Amino acid sequence: MNRLLLATLALSVSFSAQAAGNAEAGKQRAAQVCVACHGADGNKPSAPDQPVLAGQYPDYIVKALRDYKSGKRKNAIMSGFASGLTVQDMEDVAAWFSSQKSALHDQR
């Protein structure tokens, strides 16, 4: 029984690790469009209504991008950018921004 539980746990960990984005690929993708409004590391929005993305939870970034792509969230600029992203692109960009140190709060 313990072996079965251990095997199940090991598989679930390996699947969750595979689902995570690639931060380096996300950095390259973000450099194409995101940096114009959010800054190179996600800490320097160009306007007060644009969020700091550095240090944000990756699942939140992915959800926001999916919502922009589907039209659930409304913003013409973000919807336009998100429409061209694959799920992998979203996970990669989220991995990049979430790995950056945020200027808004201390991180552990």
BALOBA-1460 file (C-alpha; in Angstrom, 3 decimals):
// residues 108
<rec num="1" residu="m" x="0.000" y="0.000" z="0.000"/>
<rec num="2" residu="n" x="2.794" y="2.416" z="0.900"/>
<rec num="3" residu="r" x="4.557" y="1.674" z="-2.394"/>
<rec num="4" residu="l" x="1.399" y="2.434" z="-4.355"/>
<rec num="5" residu="l" x="0.935" y="5.711" z="-2.511"/>
<rec num="6" residu="l" x="4.582" y="6.626" z="-3.083"/>
<rec num="7" residu="a" x="4.364" y="5.780" z="-6.788"/>
<rec num="8" residu="t" x="1.211" y="7.874" z="-7.179"/>
<rec num="9" residu="l" x="2.821" y="10.797" z="-5.401"/>
<rec num="10" residu="a" x="5.954" y="10.532" z="-7.553"/>
<rec num="11" residu="l" x="3.895" y="10.539" z="-10.739"/>
<rec num="12" residu="s" x="1.868" y="13.541" z="-9.664"/>
<rec num="13" residu="v" x="5.032" y="15.484" z="-8.865"/>
<rec num="14" residu="s" x="6.588" y="14.629" z="-12.222"/>
<rec num="15" residu="f" x="3.437" y="15.671" z="-14.101"/>
<rec num="16" residu="s" x="3.264" y="18.996" z="-12.288"/>
<rec num="17" residu="a" x="6.938" y="19.640" z="-13.024"/>
<rec num="18" residu="q" x="6.328" y="19.035" z="-16.724"/>
<rec num="19" residu="a" x="3.400" y="21.438" z="-16.765"/>
<rec num="20" residu="a" x="5.533" y="24.359" z="-15.558"/>
<rec num="21" residu="g" x="6.714" y="26.894" z="-18.091"/>
<rec num="22" residu="n" x="10.250" y="27.495" z="-19.253"/>
<rec num="23" residu="a" x="11.429" y="30.828" z="-17.827"/>
<rec num="24" residu="e" x="14.174" y="31.308" z="-20.436"/>
<rec num="25" residu="a" x="11.714" y="30.753" z="-23.290"/>
<rec num="26" residu="g" x="9.320" y="33.101" z="-21.493"/>
<rec num="27" residu="k" x="12.013" y="35.758" z="-21.282"/>
<rec num="28" residu="q" x="12.462" y="35.577" z="-25.055"/>
<rec num="29" residu="r" x="8.710" y="35.721" z="-25.680"/>
<rec num="30" residu="a" x="8.208" y="38.564" z="-23.183"/>
<rec num="31" residu="a" x="11.007" y="40.543" z="-24.824"/>
<rec num="32" residu="q" x="8.971" y="40.567" z="-28.031"/>
<rec num="33" residu="v" x="5.924" y="42.369" z="-26.631"/>
<rec num="34" residu="c" x="5.495" y="42.483" z="-22.847"/>
<rec num="35" residu="v" x="8.452" y="44.700" z="-22.011"/>
<rec num="36" residu="a" x="7.006" y="47.706" z="-23.819"/>
<rec num="37" residu="c" x="4.300" y="48.099" z="-21.165"/>
<rec num="38" residu="h" x="5.539" y="46.068" z="-18.166"/>
<rec num="39" residu="g" x="9.317" y="46.607" z="-18.306"/>
<rec num="40" residu="a" x="12.144" y="44.137" z="-18.988"/>
<rec num="41" residu="d" x="11.680" y="42.243" z="-15.722"/>
<rec num="42" residu="g" x="8.036" y="43.127" z="-15.121"/>
<rec num="43" residu="n" x="8.788" y="45.840" z="-12.538"/>
<rec num="44" residu="k" x="8.380" y="49.014" z="-14.592"/>
<rec num="45" residu="p" x="4.882" y="49.509" z="-16.001"/>
<rec num="46" residu="s" x="4.698" y="52.387" z="-18.463"/>
<rec num="47" residu="a" x="1.328" y="53.576" z="-17.092"/>
<rec num="48" residu="p" x="-0.379" y="53.483" z="-13.677"/>
<rec num="49" residu="d" x="-3.117" y="51.135" z="-14.916"/>
<rec num="50" residu="q" x="-0.606" y="48.456" z="-15.977"/>
<rec num="51" residu="p" x="0.381" y="45.914" z="-13.329"/>
<rec num="52" residu="v" x="3.778" y="44.915" z="-12.034"/>
<rec num="53" residu="l" x="4.173" y="41.303" z="-13.164"/>
<rec num="54" residu="a" x="7.452" y="40.493" z="-11.404"/>
<rec num="55" residu="g" x="6.969" y="38.051" z="-8.557"/>
<rec num="56" residu="q" x="3.335" y="37.360" z="-9.456"/>
<rec num="57" residu="y" x="2.049" y="33.799" z="-9.095"/>
<rec num="58" residu="p" x="2.502" y="31.967" z="-12.403"/>
<rec num="59" residu="d" x="-0.981" y="30.423" z="-12.327"/>
<rec num="60" residu="y" x="-2.470" y="33.899" z="-11.947"/>
<rec num="61" residu="i" x="-0.568" y="35.189" z="-14.995"/>
<rec num="62" residu="v" x="-1.651" y="32.186" z="-17.064"/>
<rec num="63" residu="k" x="-5.285" y="32.645" z="-15.988"/>
<rec num="64" residu="a" x="-5.219" y="36.343" z="-16.820"/>
<rec num="65" residu="l" x="-3.730" y="35.644" z="-20.263"/>
<rec num="66" residu="r" x="-6.307" y="32.922" z="-20.951"/>
<rec num="67" residu="d" x="-9.084" y="35.273" z="-19.876"/>
<rec num="68" residu="y" x="-7.795" y="38.007" z="-22.206"/>
<rec num="69" residu="k" x="-7.557" y="35.501" z="-25.046"/>
<rec num="70" residu="s" x="-11.108" y="34.214" z="-24.469"/>
<rec num="71" residu="g" x="-12.584" y="37.685" z="-24.003"/>
<rec num="72" residu="k" x="-13.538" y="37.056" z="-20.382"/>
<rec num="73" residu="r" x="-11.222" y="39.946" z="-19.445"/>
<rec num="74" residu="k" x="-11.523" y="43.075" z="-21.550"/>
<rec num="75" residu="n" x="-8.551" y="45.113" z="-22.736"/>
<rec num="76" residu="a" x="-7.985" y="45.678" z="-26.436"/>
<rec num="77" residu="i" x="-4.188" y="45.675" z="-26.213"/>
<rec num="78" residu="m" x="-3.896" y="42.634" z="-23.954"/>
<rec num="79" residu="s" x="-6.545" y="40.710" z="-25.893"/>
<rec num="80" residu="g" x="-4.596" y="41.357" z="-29.076"/>
<rec num="81" residu="f" x="-1.340" y="40.111" z="-27.572"/>
<rec num="82" residu="a" x="-2.916" y="37.121" z="-25.826"/>
<rec num="83" residu="s" x="-4.729" y="35.991" z="-28.977"/>
<rec num="84" residu="g" x="-1.403" y="34.957" z="-30.507"/>
<rec num="85" residu="l" x="-0.161" y="33.006" z="-27.480"/>
<rec num="86" residu="t" x="-0.273" y="29.250" z="-27.124"/>
<rec num="87" residu="v" x="-0.820" y="27.658" z="-23.710"/>
<rec num="88" residu="q" x="2.920" y="26.880" z="-23.636"/>
<rec num="89" residu="d" x="3.739" y="30.532" z="-24.433"/>
<rec num="90" residu="m" x="1.527" y="31.629" z="-21.535"/>
<rec num="91" residu="e" x="3.181" y="29.186" z="-19.140"/>
<rec num="92" residu="d" x="6.636" y="30.271" z="-20.303"/>
<rec num="93" residu="v" x="5.911" y="33.993" z="-19.890"/>
<rec num="94" residu="a" x="4.358" y="33.299" z="-16.483"/>
<rec num="95" residu="a" x="7.454" y="31.332" z="-15.450"/>
<rec num="96" residu="w" x="9.689" y="34.241" z="-16.461"/>
<rec num="97" residu="f" x="7.782" y="36.998" z="-14.703"/>
<rec num="98" residu="s" x="7.103" y="34.955" z="-11.580"/>
<rec num="99" residu="s" x="10.823" y="34.218" z="-11.241"/>
<rec num="100" residu="q" x="11.681" y="37.932" z="-11.125"/>
<rec num="101" residu="k" x="12.094" y="39.753" z="-7.838"/>
<rec num="102" residu="s" x="9.252" y="42.192" z="-7.320"/>
<rec num="103" residu="a" x="9.921" y="45.757" z="-6.282"/>
<rec num="104" residu="l" x="6.521" y="45.796" z="-4.553"/>
<rec num="105" residu="h" x="7.224" y="43.405" z="-1.689"/>
<rec num="106" residu="d" x="9.888" y="41.347" z="-0.005"/>
<rec num="107" residu="q" x="10.172" y="37.809" z="-1.212"/>
<rec num="108" residu="r" x="11.299" y="34.909" z="0.891"/>
